[in-house]
Amino acid sequence: MKIMKAIDKKVGNTTYFKYKINLPKKVEESDLLDKELKVSIEKDKITIEKDLKHSKSIK
């Protein structure tokens, strides 16, 4: 797995960054596509989980 810097944009004095991460094909089979996700970083570990506060589908 690899994390890559995709875009950086400077607006005024603030610089914004976007990153791409390649995930295994199993992600396509999950219900996480197009959902709000919660990401946390602890030491050398990245955890991605479904954000239950924003997980309701919009109709």
WOHUKA-V437903 format. One line per field, one symbol per residue. ss: DSSP state (h for helix, s for strand, l for the rest). phi: phi as a letter, one per 20 degrees, with the letter a starting at -180 (. if undefined). burial: I if it has 24 or more other ideal C-beta (glycine too) atoms within 12 Angstrom, else O. Layout:
ss->???
phi->???
burial->???
This chain:
ss->llsssssssssllssssssssllllhhhhlllllllssssssllsssssslhhhlllll
phi->.bdcfebccdcmedddcccdcedffgffeeeefmdfdddcccldcdddcfeffdeffed
burial->OOOOOOOOOOOOOOOOOOOOOOOOOOOOOOOOOOOOOOOOOOOOOOOOOOOOOOOOOOO
